[in-house]
């Protein structure tokens, strides 16, 4: 891959003007903040000497408290979610059932005696982290590199950026959590090769395949499940306690389950009053979850082309569980890297990247990829993929489209995300229209459409028509982003329906070509009405009707045969007459350009 030299933000500043930039790991369960100076990372501690700060927000006595282990938790799971998704996903609804405003048309929580959006509440965590850093560093902190799960979509990424900005932080870069972890290992351990990053956190699971060569990082594939993590292990243990010891299914039982999980990291038995859990039973309970993560990791390797991996980088506090290391080694037979505390690997990478972006002459480079393909709707409901899944970002791609009807004064653009072939099976990102085009013959007007994704993974789409000098640009806004669902589910559906999708696309393309033939022939006949005999008109009409019936039957073979029959049964002289007109109708236009 060609690597282009880009002057990073902040590198033009003098030492006197340099601002303090930190790395932030905004986690589902815990958050961390760190600073790197001379590539030596320091984790910022709270006043009571804690590095891991619970990602909880509580409102009591007219004050908002962060990190108390009470109140609203796992808010990260709500980033990018619609109200409908939250209401219809039990795991999400249980997080906000005491706060959610059911009367609102958007996601708002009744919190701190007012209605607040998710980004506004999450901003309180960023404010707290910023304050802790400023106390320890005794200077103002204004810039940050923030990590996000690899398959956070535009809506989720946008809300993270908004929350940070509300806290007074300039976001230098959003980087994927697995990429940040690999960055930490690449710079601290000088690793070179192909690595699998296994990131099992409190609420999300991410896996990435990375090539690392002397400071250059390239993510070649990503996968995961943004509804799978340590919280699910806690829930399984809590359910076991409820069934085994007749405990109530409440927050106290969930806390007890978490306590048991943490205790069994270093001992063989857990006991509390009359409640007990041994390590063997614990491992039996969690084996299905670990199995799911390993299957996702294997699928990610397959997507990457099954490269030989040199090691597995562990990320996330849950990976302290010994069984995870054992099962990963059984599955992949490679070295398991956990020299850096898995709880801190991500924030290490974020802090190092923050220093990289604000310090001249640090020349390492990270390359993230697009988690799902991006494209637009073509005529007939077909999806034309513009930027393919796993394309390195930042990226910009230009495509040319044209009008499909005479005197068309506007072109509608429908931007989509997904791996399926038809519009109905993909997610809508945005719609816009290029208006004010001069009325001209079909195919005469050409619009340049540019898809651009910046280093934060935010998409913008622009369209420009040269003749009228008309342009339009749309950015996928955080509040109006796509309806989120797990990337692995999207990919699973794509793989499962690949043959059906391919057949549906071929059928639709055949229908479009046949309809185009009918349209052009019927227009040509109007021009040649005085030159055709009644017998020629009858032949054409009959053969076109056969094509129309085949189209109605939605049978590709039947359509192809009807078109072939039309071509073979029309006389050469008739074709010559018609082609004179058709060539004019189709001038400057081909079927692939039809929108």
Secondary structure per residue as TSV (DSSP state, phi and psi in degrees):
chain	resnum	aa	ss	phi	psi
A	1	X	-	360.0	137.9
A	2	X	-	-73.3	132.5
A	3	X	-	-109.1	123.1
A	4	X	-	-99.3	131.9
A	5	X	-	-73.4	125.1
A	6	X	-	-126.8	130.6
A	7	X	-	-75.1	118.5
A	8	X	-	-75.7	156.9
A	9	X	T	-57.5	135.9
A	10	X	T	91.5	-13.7
A	11	X	T	-72.7	-18.0
A	12	X	T	-84.0	-7.5
A	13	X	S	-79.0	148.6
A	14	X	-	-78.2	167.8
A	15	X	T	-62.0	-34.3
A	16	X	T	-68.0	-30.4
A	17	X	T	-92.2	-10.6
A	18	X	-	-59.1	137.4
A	19	X	-	-101.5	157.6
A	20	X	E	-78.2	123.1
A	21	X	E	-117.9	132.6
A	22	X	E	-117.8	165.7
A	23	X	E	-106.8	136.7
A	24	X	E	-126.8	126.7
A	25	X	E	-103.7	98.2
A	26	X	-	-85.2	97.1
A	27	X	-	-94.0	164.0
A	28	X	S	-67.8	-43.8
A	29	X	S	-98.5	-48.4
A	30	X	E	-130.7	153.2
A	31	X	E	-123.0	152.5
A	32	X	E	-136.7	155.0
A	33	X	E	-136.0	139.6
A	34	X	E	-147.5	161.5
A	35	X	E	-130.0	144.4
A	36	X	E	-117.3	130.0
A	37	X	E	-130.6	119.9
A	38	X	T	61.5	33.3
A	39	X	T	64.6	19.8
A	40	X	E	-109.1	120.6
A	41	X	E	-94.3	135.8
A	42	X	E	-122.5	122.3
A	43	X	E	-78.4	130.4
A	44	X	-	-75.9	131.9
A	45	X	-	-104.0	154.8
A	46	X	-	-78.5	177.0
A	47	X	T	-63.5	-25.6
A	48	X	T	-99.4	26.2
A	49	X	S	65.4	31.7
A	50	X	-	-98.5	137.1
A	51	X	S	-96.3	-40.4
A	52	X	S	-85.0	115.7
A	53	X	E	-106.7	115.6
A	54	X	E	-54.5	132.5
A	55	X	-	-84.0	69.9
A	56	X	E	-127.2	147.9
A	57	X	E	-130.2	122.2
A	58	X	E	-123.6	142.6
A	59	X	E	-117.4	110.4
A	60	X	E	-140.8	144.2
A	61	X	T	51.5	41.7
A	62	X	T	63.3	19.1
A	63	X	E	-125.6	145.5
A	64	X	E	-96.6	126.9
A	65	X	E	-118.4	131.6
A	66	X	E	-108.3	138.2
A	67	X	S	86.1	19.3
A	68	X	S	-90.5	-2.3
A	69	X	S	68.1	14.2
A	70	X	-	-127.9	169.9
A	71	X	S	82.2	-149.2
A	72	X	E	-73.5	127.8
A	73	X	E	-128.0	165.6
A	74	X	-	53.6	37.2
A	75	X	G	-63.6	-22.7
A	76	X	G	-58.8	-31.3
A	77	X	G	-66.0	-16.7
A	78	X	G	-92.1	-11.0
A	79	X	T	-60.1	128.4
A	80	X	T	79.3	0.8
A	81	X	-	-87.1	143.1
A	82	X	-	-86.2	164.7
A	83	X	H	-59.2	-41.3
A	84	X	H	-62.3	-41.5
A	85	X	H	-63.8	-42.8
A	86	X	H	-64.3	-44.3
A	87	X	H	-67.0	-28.2
A	88	X	H	-103.4	6.8
A	89	X	-	-118.5	104.1
A	90	X	H	-52.1	-40.6
A	91	X	H	-63.6	-32.1
A	92	X	H	-81.4	-43.8
A	93	X	H	-61.8	-35.6
A	94	X	H	-63.3	-25.9
A	95	X	H	-71.7	-31.8
A	96	X	H	-122.6	8.7
A	97	X	T	-58.4	-28.0
A	98	X	T	-86.1	-5.4
A	99	X	T	-124.0	-25.0
A	100	X	B	-64.2	138.0
A	101	X	-	-93.8	103.4
A	102	X	T	-76.0	-11.9
A	103	X	T	-87.5	-16.4
A	104	X	S	-79.4	152.1
A	105	X	S	-85.5	-11.5
A	106	X	S	-127.3	175.3
A	107	X	-	-76.3	109.8
A	108	X	E	-135.8	142.3
A	109	X	E	-115.4	141.7
A	110	X	E	-81.9	99.8
A	111	X	E	-142.6	140.4
A	112	X	T	55.6	42.5
A	113	X	T	62.7	23.5
A	114	X	E	-157.6	168.6
A	115	X	E	-83.4	129.7
A	116	X	E	-132.9	142.2
A	117	X	E	-80.2	163.3
A	118	X	H	-57.8	-43.9
A	119	X	H	-62.9	-35.9
A	120	X	H	-67.0	-38.9
A	121	X	H	-71.3	-44.2
A	122	X	H	-61.5	-29.5
A	123	X	H	-58.8	-29.4
A	124	X	H	-62.8	-34.1
A	125	X	H	-67.4	-44.8
A	126	X	H	-62.8	-39.3
A	127	X	H	-60.5	-44.7
A	128	X	H	-63.3	-45.6
A	129	X	H	-61.4	-42.9
A	130	X	H	-61.3	-43.9
A	131	X	H	-63.7	-41.4
A	132	X	H	-63.3	-40.5
A	133	X	H	-65.8	-41.8
A	134	X	H	-66.3	-34.8
A	135	X	H	-66.0	-43.8
A	136	X	H	-74.7	-37.2
A	137	X	H	-89.4	-11.3
A	138	X	T	52.8	39.8
A	139	X	S	-156.1	162.8
A	140	X	-	-72.9	136.3
A	141	X	E	-107.9	121.3
A	142	X	E	-123.6	-14.0
A	143	X	E	-129.4	151.3
A	144	X	E	-153.1	148.1
A	145	X	E	-102.5	127.1
A	146	X	E	-119.4	137.4
A	147	X	E	-95.4	148.4
A	148	X	E	-138.2	155.7
A	149	X	-	-55.4	146.7
A	150	X	T	-58.9	-33.9
A	151	X	T	-108.5	29.2
A	152	X	-	-62.8	133.1
A	153	X	-	-85.2	-176.1
A	154	X	H	-59.6	-40.4
A	155	X	H	-63.4	-45.4
A	156	X	H	-66.9	-44.4
A	157	X	H	-61.8	-41.0
A	158	X	H	-63.1	-38.2
A	159	X	H	-69.5	-35.2
A	160	X	H	-62.1	-46.4
A	161	X	H	-62.7	-41.3
A	162	X	H	-63.6	-43.9
A	163	X	H	-60.3	-42.8
A	164	X	H	-65.5	-40.7
A	165	X	H	-66.5	-37.9
A	166	X	H	-62.1	-26.1
A	167	X	T	-86.0	0.8
A	168	X	T	87.9	22.0
A	169	X	-	-108.8	132.7
A	170	X	E	-84.3	123.1
A	171	X	E	-86.0	107.5
A	172	X	E	-71.1	-36.9
A	173	X	E	-166.4	139.2
A	174	X	E	-97.0	127.6
A	175	X	E	-126.0	148.8
A	176	X	E	-65.3	141.8
A	177	X	H	-58.0	-45.9
A	178	X	H	-62.4	-35.6
A	179	X	H	-64.3	-40.9
A	180	X	H	-62.2	-42.0
A	181	X	H	-64.1	-42.8
A	182	X	H	-65.5	-34.9
A	183	X	H	-61.1	-43.3
A	184	X	H	-60.7	-45.5
A	185	X	H	-69.8	-37.1
A	186	X	H	-64.8	-38.3
A	187	X	H	-86.3	-35.6
A	188	X	H	-81.7	-33.1
A	189	X	H	-114.5	-2.2
A	190	X	-	55.0	41.1
A	191	X	-	-75.7	143.9
A	192	X	-	-135.3	134.1
A	193	X	E	144.6	-155.8
A	194	X	E	-115.1	127.2
A	195	X	E	-130.6	147.5
A	196	X	E	-101.8	124.5
A	197	X	E	-100.3	116.1
A	198	X	E	-106.3	106.8
A	199	X	E	-117.7	99.6
A	200	X	E	-112.4	102.4
A	201	X	-	-100.2	-161.1
A	202	X	S	-68.7	-37.7
A	203	X	S	-129.7	-6.0
A	204	X	-	-136.7	153.2
A	205	X	E	-124.3	126.8
A	206	X	E	-127.5	142.7
A	207	X	E	-134.4	136.1
A	208	X	E	-136.1	148.4
A	209	X	E	-108.1	123.6
A	210	X	E	-126.0	140.0
A	211	X	E	-95.7	128.8
A	212	X	E	-124.6	121.8
A	213	X	E	-139.1	104.0
A	214	X	T	47.8	54.0
A	215	X	T	89.6	-5.3
A	216	X	E	-104.4	121.5
A	217	X	E	-110.8	130.9
A	218	X	E	-131.6	118.3
A	219	X	E	-77.9	117.5
A	220	X	E	-100.3	-11.1
A	221	X	E	-166.1	147.0
A	222	X	E	-137.0	152.2
A	223	X	E	-158.1	-175.4
A	224	X	E	150.5	-169.8
A	225	X	E	-147.5	113.1
A	226	X	T	-85.0	15.0
A	227	X	T	-128.4	31.3
A	228	X	-	-137.2	127.8
A	229	X	S	-176.4	-165.0
A	230	X	H	-60.7	-28.9
A	231	X	H	-59.1	-34.3
A	232	X	H	-71.2	-33.6
A	233	X	H	-65.5	-43.3
A	234	X	H	-57.5	-41.7
A	235	X	H	-65.7	-39.3
A	236	X	H	-64.6	-42.8
A	237	X	H	-66.3	-41.8
A	238	X	H	-60.8	-42.9
A	239	X	H	-61.5	-38.8
A	240	X	H	-62.8	-44.8
A	241	X	H	-62.1	-41.7
A	242	X	H	-62.0	-43.6
A	243	X	H	-75.3	-40.4
A	244	X	H	-78.9	-38.8
A	245	X	H	-119.1	11.9
A	246	X	-	57.1	40.8
A	247	X	-	-83.5	158.8
A	248	X	-	-76.7	144.9
A	249	X	S	-82.5	85.2
A	250	X	S	-142.5	-175.9
A	251	X	H	-65.1	-34.0
A	252	X	H	-62.9	-40.8
A	253	X	H	-66.7	-37.6
A	254	X	H	-64.9	-39.7
A	255	X	H	-66.2	-38.3
A	256	X	H	-63.7	-39.7
A	257	X	H	-62.8	-42.3
A	258	X	H	-63.5	-40.3
A	259	X	H	-63.3	-39.9
A	260	X	H	-65.1	-44.1
A	261	X	H	-58.3	-45.2
A	262	X	H	-69.6	-36.4
A	263	X	H	-66.1	-37.5
A	264	X	T	-76.4	-0.5
A	265	X	T	-69.9	-29.4
A	266	X	T	-124.2	1.0
A	267	X	-	-144.2	165.6
A	268	X	S	-92.0	-15.5
A	269	X	E	-140.9	148.4
A	270	X	E	-123.9	131.6
A	271	X	E	-136.8	137.9
A	272	X	E	-149.0	113.0
A	273	X	T	54.5	-118.6
A	274	X	T	-100.8	10.1
A	275	X	E	-97.2	135.6
A	276	X	E	-144.6	155.3
A	277	X	E	-154.2	123.6
A	278	X	E	-95.1	162.9
A	279	X	H	-63.5	-37.6
A	280	X	H	-63.1	-44.8
A	281	X	H	-65.6	-41.4
A	282	X	H	-55.8	-47.1
A	283	X	H	-67.2	-35.4
A	284	X	H	-64.1	-38.6
A	285	X	H	-66.5	-38.4
A	286	X	H	-95.2	-6.8
A	287	X	H	-54.9	-41.8
A	288	X	H	-60.0	-38.4
A	289	X	H	-66.8	-44.6
A	290	X	H	-62.9	-39.2
A	291	X	H	-60.3	-39.8
A	292	X	H	-62.0	-43.2
A	293	X	H	-65.7	-38.5
A	294	X	H	-68.5	-37.7
A	295	X	H	-62.8	-40.9
A	296	X	H	-63.9	-39.9
A	297	X	H	-63.1	-40.9
A	298	X	H	-65.0	-40.1
A	299	X	H	-64.3	-38.0
A	300	X	H	-65.0	-40.6
A	301	X	H	-61.4	-39.9
A	302	X	H	-63.2	-42.2
A	303	X	H	-60.2	-37.4
A	304	X	T	-76.8	-3.5
A	305	X	T	93.7	20.7
A	306	X	-	51.6	53.9
A	307	X	-	-70.9	159.0
A	308	X	-	-76.6	121.5
A	309	X	-	-95.8	144.8
A	310	X	-	-92.9	-15.0
A	311	X	E	179.2	169.2
A	312	X	E	-119.5	124.2
A	313	X	E	-93.8	122.4
A	314	X	E	-90.7	134.6
A	315	X	E	-136.8	143.5
A	316	X	S	99.6	139.1
A	317	X	G	-58.7	-28.7
A	318	X	G	-64.0	-26.6
A	319	X	G	-73.1	0.8
A	320	X	G	-67.6	-19.8
A	321	X	S	-64.3	122.7
A	322	X	H	-59.5	-37.7
A	323	X	H	-59.0	-33.7
A	324	X	H	-63.3	-45.9
A	325	X	H	-62.6	-41.8
A	326	X	H	-63.8	-44.9
A	327	X	H	-69.9	-36.0
A	328	X	H	-64.7	-41.2
A	329	X	H	-66.0	-40.9
A	330	X	H	-60.0	-39.7
A	331	X	H	-76.8	-35.6
A	332	X	H	-120.0	-15.9
A	333	X	-	53.8	43.0
A	334	X	S	-131.2	168.2
A	335	X	E	-65.9	135.1
A	336	X	E	-98.1	118.3
A	337	X	E	-94.7	117.9
A	338	X	-	-143.9	29.2
A	339	X	S	-61.7	-39.7
A	340	X	S	-85.1	134.7
A	341	X	-	-50.5	119.6
A	342	X	T	-54.9	-26.8
A	343	X	T	-67.5	-25.1
A	344	X	T	-112.9	-7.2
A	345	X	H	-58.8	-40.7
A	346	X	H	-66.9	-46.6
A	347	X	H	-69.1	-29.8
A	348	X	H	-57.9	-50.3
A	349	X	H	-62.5	-40.0
A	350	X	H	-64.1	-42.5
A	351	X	H	-65.9	-41.5
A	352	X	H	-63.9	-39.5
A	353	X	H	-69.7	-34.5
A	354	X	H	-61.6	-42.3
A	355	X	H	-65.8	-39.8
A	356	X	H	-59.5	-40.2
A	357	X	H	-78.5	-13.5
A	358	X	H	-119.3	5.9
A	359	X	S	-127.1	125.4
A	360	X	T	-63.2	155.0
A	361	X	T	70.8	14.1
A	362	X	-	-101.5	113.4
A	363	X	-	-110.6	16.3
A	364	X	-	-75.7	156.7
A	365	X	E	-135.1	136.1
A	366	X	E	-109.2	141.2
A	367	X	E	-127.7	110.3
A	368	X	E	-90.5	171.1
A	369	X	E	-128.6	162.2
A	370	X	-	-76.3	124.9
A	371	X	S	-73.5	-30.7
A	372	X	S	-137.4	147.5
A	373	X	-	-63.1	149.0
A	374	X	E	-121.7	139.8
A	375	X	E	-161.3	-164.4
A	376	X	E	-143.7	162.0
A	377	X	E	-79.0	134.6
A	378	X	E	-104.4	170.1
A	379	X	T	-55.4	132.7
A	380	X	T	95.0	5.5
A	381	X	T	79.0	19.6
A	382	X	E	-90.6	144.8
A	383	X	E	-96.7	125.0
A	384	X	E	-99.3	111.4
A	385	X	E	-75.8	126.3
A	386	X	E	-98.5	-47.6
A	387	X	E	-119.9	119.9
A	388	X	-	-81.1	152.7
A	389	X	T	-52.4	141.9
A	390	X	T	69.2	17.5
A	391	X	-	-75.5	131.1
A	392	X	E	-61.5	143.2
A	393	X	E	-118.1	156.2
A	394	X	S	-70.2	154.2
A	395	X	E	-149.5	147.4
A	396	X	E	-139.3	129.1
A	397	X	E	-129.0	134.2
A	398	X	E	-112.5	130.8
A	399	X	E	-128.7	153.3
A	400	X	E	-111.5	133.1
A	401	X	E	-128.9	163.1
A	402	X	E	-140.6	172.5
A	403	X	-	-77.3	152.2
A	404	X	S	-113.3	0.5
A	405	X	S	-135.4	151.9
A	406	X	T	-64.8	146.1
A	407	X	T	59.6	27.1
A	408	X	-	-75.6	123.6
A	409	X	-	-105.9	7.5
A	410	X	-	-156.3	153.7
A	411	X	E	-127.3	126.7
A	412	X	E	-92.4	136.9
A	413	X	E	-118.3	130.6
A	414	X	E	-121.8	109.2
A	415	X	E	-92.9	133.8
A	416	X	E	-132.1	160.1
A	417	X	E	-132.9	134.4
A	418	X	S	148.2	176.2
A	419	X	S	-108.7	-2.1
A	420	X	-	-83.1	166.8
A	421	X	S	-90.3	-21.5
A	422	X	B	-113.8	149.2
A	423	X	G	-57.0	-40.4
A	424	X	G	-61.2	-20.8
A	425	X	G	-102.6	5.9
A	426	X	S	-116.8	168.1
A	427	X	E	-91.2	138.2
A	428	X	E	-80.2	128.0
A	429	X	E	-99.0	-43.5
A	430	X	E	-164.4	159.1
A	431	X	E	-134.9	140.4
A	432	X	E	-156.1	166.9
A	433	X	E	-129.9	136.3
A	434	X	E	-93.8	110.5
A	435	X	-	-106.9	171.5
A	436	X	-	75.5	25.6
A	437	X	-	-78.4	146.3
A	438	X	-	-68.7	136.2
A	439	X	-	-67.2	115.0
A	440	X	-	-141.1	173.1
A	441	X	-	-64.8	146.0
A	442	X	T	-53.2	135.8
A	443	X	T	89.1	-8.7
A	444	X	S	-81.8	-31.9
A	445	X	-	-91.4	135.1
A	446	X	E	-126.7	129.9
A	447	X	E	-112.6	129.3
A	448	X	E	-86.8	122.8
A	449	X	E	-112.3	126.5
A	450	X	E	-115.8	121.8
A	451	X	E	-99.0	122.8
A	452	X	E	-128.4	132.7
A	453	X	E	-120.9	125.7
A	454	X	-	-84.7	-178.4
A	455	X	T	-64.6	-19.5
A	456	X	T	-87.8	-1.9
A	457	X	-	83.1	14.8
A	458	X	-	-89.0	131.2
A	459	X	E	-95.5	137.2
A	460	X	E	-131.6	144.2
A	461	X	E	-127.6	130.3
A	462	X	E	-126.8	151.5
A	463	X	E	-131.3	139.9
A	464	X	E	-139.9	129.8
A	465	X	E	-115.1	121.8
A	466	X	T	-69.8	-43.3
A	467	X	T	-60.7	-47.3
A	468	X	T	-91.0	-6.4
A	469	X	T	56.6	39.2
A	470	X	E	-99.1	137.9
A	471	X	E	-143.4	159.8
A	472	X	E	-154.1	142.2
A	473	X	E	-133.6	141.8
A	474	X	E	-134.6	136.6
A	475	X	E	-113.8	137.9
A	476	X	-	-71.4	108.7
A	477	X	-	-78.2	147.5
A	478	X	G	-56.1	-42.5
A	479	X	G	-77.4	-16.0
A	480	X	G	-122.6	28.3
A	481	X	-	-74.9	-175.1
A	482	X	-	-69.8	156.7
A	483	X	-	-73.6	120.6
A	484	X	-	-77.7	144.4
A	485	X	-	-153.0	164.5
A	486	X	-	-62.7	138.2
A	487	X	H	-62.5	-38.0
A	488	X	H	-64.0	-31.1
A	489	X	H	-68.6	-39.9
A	490	X	H	-61.0	-45.8
A	491	X	H	-67.0	-40.4
A	492	X	H	-59.6	-44.4
A	493	X	H	-63.5	-38.4
A	494	X	H	-64.7	-44.8
A	495	X	H	-66.4	-43.1
A	496	X	H	-62.8	-35.4
A	497	X	T	-105.6	15.4
A	498	X	H	-56.8	-47.4
A	499	X	H	-67.0	-43.7
A	500	X	H	-63.6	-42.1
A	501	X	H	-62.8	-42.8
A	502	X	H	-62.9	-42.8
A	503	X	H	-64.8	-40.5
A	504	X	H	-64.5	-40.0
A	505	X	H	-66.5	-45.6
A	506	X	H	-59.8	-41.6
A	507	X	H	-62.4	-46.9
A	508	X	H	-64.8	-39.5
A	509	X	H	-64.2	-38.5
A	510	X	H	-65.8	-40.9
A	511	X	H	-61.9	-45.2
A	512	X	H	-60.9	-44.9
A	513	X	H	-63.7	-40.5
A	514	X	H	-67.3	-43.0
A	515	X	H	-64.1	-37.5
A	516	X	H	-63.2	-40.7
A	517	X	H	-62.0	-46.6
A	518	X	H	-60.4	-47.5
A	519	X	H	-57.3	-48.2
A	520	X	H	-69.9	-38.5
A	521	X	H	-64.9	-45.4
A	522	X	H	-64.3	-36.9
A	523	X	H	-67.6	-37.5
A	524	X	H	-66.0	-38.4
A	525	X	H	-62.0	-38.7
A	526	X	H	-60.8	-36.9
A	527	X	H	-73.2	-28.6
A	528	X	T	-105.9	15.1
A	529	X	T	-53.5	-34.3
A	530	X	T	-83.9	-12.0
A	531	X	T	-98.4	-11.2
A	532	X	S	-100.2	140.7
A	533	X	-	-79.3	165.6
A	534	X	H	-62.4	-36.8
A	535	X	H	-64.9	-41.3
A	536	X	H	-65.0	-40.5
A	537	X	H	-62.4	-41.3
A	538	X	H	-64.4	-43.8
A	539	X	H	-60.6	-48.2
A	540	X	H	-61.3	-46.9
A	541	X	H	-59.8	-44.2
A	542	X	H	-64.7	-44.6
A	543	X	H	-68.4	-37.4
A	544	X	H	-66.5	-36.8
A	545	X	H	-62.8	-36.8
A	546	X	H	-62.3	-40.4
A	547	X	H	-65.8	-41.9
A	548	X	H	-62.6	-42.1
A	549	X	H	-63.6	-39.0
A	550	X	H	-65.4	-38.5
A	551	X	H	-63.6	-44.5
A	552	X	H	-60.7	-32.1
A	553	X	T	-77.9	-10.3
A	554	X	T	53.8	43.2
A	555	X	-	-116.8	110.1
A	556	X	H	-63.2	-43.4
A	557	X	H	-62.6	-40.1
A	558	X	H	-65.1	-40.6
A	559	X	H	-63.8	-47.7
A	560	X	H	-60.2	-40.6
A	561	X	H	-66.2	-39.3
A	562	X	H	-66.6	-40.3
A	563	X	H	-65.7	-42.8
A	564	X	H	-62.6	-40.4
A	565	X	H	-63.8	-40.2
A	566	X	H	-59.6	-46.8
A	567	X	H	-66.5	-36.1
A	568	X	H	-78.0	-26.7
A	569	X	H	-97.5	-9.1
A	570	X	S	-86.1	136.1
A	571	X	-	-69.3	153.9
A	572	X	H	-57.9	-40.8
A	573	X	H	-65.9	-37.3
A	574	X	H	-64.8	-45.2
A	575	X	H	-59.9	-38.0
A	576	X	H	-62.7	-43.6
A	577	X	H	-62.4	-45.7
A	578	X	H	-68.6	-40.9
A	579	X	H	-62.4	-27.9
A	580	X	H	-58.6	-42.8
A	581	X	H	-79.9	-42.2
A	582	X	H	-61.0	-41.1
A	583	X	H	-59.4	-32.7
A	584	X	H	-74.2	-39.3
A	585	X	H	-64.8	-35.9
A	586	X	T	-96.7	9.3
A	587	X	T	-58.0	125.1
A	588	X	T	75.4	20.3
A	589	X	-	-140.6	138.6
A	590	X	-	-132.3	165.7
A	591	X	G	-63.1	-30.5
A	592	X	G	-70.4	-16.3
A	593	X	G	-92.7	-10.5
A	594	X	B	-67.6	126.1
A	595	X	-	-106.3	360.0
